[in-house]
Amino acid sequence: MVQTTQPNAAGKDGSMTRRRIMSGMRPTGRLHIGHLVGVLTQWVEFCKTDEAFFEVADLHALTTAFEDTSAIKRNTTELVLDWLAAGVNPERCAMYVQSHIPEISELHLLLSMITPVSWLQRVPTYKDQIAEFGSEIATYGFLGYPVMQLCDIAIVRADTVPVGKDQLSHLELGREVVRRFNHLYGATLVEPQGTLSEFPDVPGLDGRKMSKSYDNHIEIADDAATTTKKVRSMITDPLKIRRNDPGRPEICPVFALHRMVNAVRVPSIAETCRSGALGCVDCKSELSTKMNEVMAPMRERRASLDEAQVGAILSAGAEKVRAVAKTTLADVKTAMRLP
């Protein structure tokens, strides 16, 4: 079973220890407020309390987008712009591109030599994603992507990885590979612990989970007018047709978003929705106003940055990561008695 850690666990002397956190995202396009609520707010806090490494996983993007790679470079810039807009501090973490760290790929090759195929085939998401994307993605690289995920973590010797419940099997496989390596060659690699993160399901415009694939999302980069237009289009309680009809806020996507950006008003909104005093048009209007208020400083930060600044941040991050990665790879080769 994957062990989980708590933020800033106390050391033996009672002092708080800093964890080494590693996390990343595939560059598949601009991020939406679901990413903001579910992941980026945590990343902002990690920068304050821990040693953090945040990766643009461009090689992982190839597992499902190998036929057309034309958007990966631009998506990398957009992704980092969204990270910065959300308040992730590049001076308190390392932001870098996976393919800019060649040690990751070399470590992947070495660890793949000791990873049984049967371990990879039992990962629950393997068959699920083939069913979703089609058999054409059933490549050698796709089968082995959990090993590369491990290498992303192991190369920086991260001890803590924030994961959702659906990713626990990936992390446990990685931990098994680390244990096997250390058993064969001596204690060399860090066995990462998972910190179980509850990523809330943020509802989209149509009530389903917010997702780019459903085209029901509100992007972090959307301007105020676009955000307002999207909020106005959201579905609400289908039984609340007229203003005075009693509503059921617990099933309404608009109310769910109020919980995330307008918490102080939630009790009043719930009460007036149920009584019928609050109409859906007014409820959406208040949500869009509050959402634009929350997003305004993020838009300002995003607009103040350009591609050159993003490149400089990623270059500095890669330099920091490679300093760690070279040492890790050298230790692995020494343990394996390679020349």
Phi, psi and omega in degrees: 000147177286128174279148178242153181243161175255150181304133174049061179296148181284138177279180183297331180271006179090350179283159180272130181265143177271130177275161171254108186264138171229132177208166182195172179219149173280141180278086182248010179133183180296151181270159179241179186292342173297318176295323181298310183288321187277327188233307191295327177296326176290319180300320179302318180289322178302322180297332182277331191243343188223174172269115192243140177234120183239121190249136166274107189273071183290328178292323177295330179298333181290343182295330179238357183229036184285339182284328180225103183258010188297334186267351188297317182297312180294320179296330177297314178297314181299321181297312182292324175302320178292321176301312182293320178300323181287349177105008176292125189268111183292344178276350181244012179204176172248120173254131186203164179260132184307313184289349177277357179245084185299338179298332178297313182293323179291319177296322177302317179298314183295315181288334177294336180292337182249006183262115179298139179301324182298328178296320182288323183290339181272355178298123187304323185285347183300303180290326180299316182286329174295320178295326182282315187262344180105159185293344181294342178270359181283066182260171175302317180295321181293319178300322185267007185296332175296331177290320177294325175301318177299318182295326174303321182280312187291328185295331178259007180055042177291139179258349185222134181229118176288126183223152168271169182301328182288348181256000182299323181294325178295314182293321179295321176299315179300319178295323177296319179295318178299315180298320180294317180298312182295329176291320183285321192238000182102156184296106184231315184264149177278132176274110187287145175258150177265138168252111188289117182253131177272101179270109184294146174282107180273121183288144177270187184298332183260006179095339175284170177303135181298127184202141176296327181293334176270351184053044181234029190249161172247116185282150174301326183276354179299141176281176186298318182295318180294318179298315179299316180298318181292318180297320179298334183274356185294145174284157178229196177300118183295343180270350178263089186268318180248162185307315186278357177291137177293138182253170178237086186301332183294343178249005187264124178300326179296316179296322179300322178287327174302320179303329186271331184237354187217045190302323184297334183263356186302312181302317181292318179297317179299316182295313183286334174292314181295326182280343183093357182289333180257122177273160183294325180297314179293323179297317178293322180297317179295320179297313182296322178297313181293319181297318178294326177295316180292322185278344185306310180295331177291319178295321179296317179298318182295318182291337182278353184252156176225178185298324181295320179293321177298316179300319180294320179296316181292324178294316178296321178295318180296321179298317179295316183292319183295330177298322177283317186297320180297320179293316179300312182296320178298319179295321179296315180295321178296316179298325181275359180061038176272151181289000000 
